[in-house]
Amino acid sequence: MLKKLLLLATALGLLLAGALAQAHHGWSSYDADRTLTLEVPLQQVNYRNPHADVSIEHEGRSWLVILAPLSRLQARGLPEADLTVGKTVTIVGYPRKDGTAEIRAERIIVDGRTIELR
């Protein structure tokens, strides 16, 4: 009986972990056929896990731009000090399919440097 309970608990744990991973990396909700390239000043910067993000103004709306995990940003040469409110950057990414003002960034150009995020 204990063995069956342990097996059931393990199976449920794996299912839950898979569901959480899918929810976290739901990149299918972004329109990869519609690439946006925006040169904009940063309105807000959140350099935090699980993904850094910035806010920008585009088409009269405030947009959330999802970047990459901090470890990837740092490994590719984008420390927190390089992302400051008011700094103009170029963001290349995909908008959400449902019209939500959110972009999944593929790359960001900061101070003339291109940082690949995926």
Beta strands, then each sheet from edge to edge (+ up, - down):
strand 1: 36-41
strand 2: 44-46
strand 3: 53-58
strand 4: 61-66
strand 5: 88-95
strand 6: 102-110
strand 7: 113-116
sheet 1: 1+ 5- 6+ 4+ 3- 2+
sheet 2: 1+ 5- 6+ 7-
end
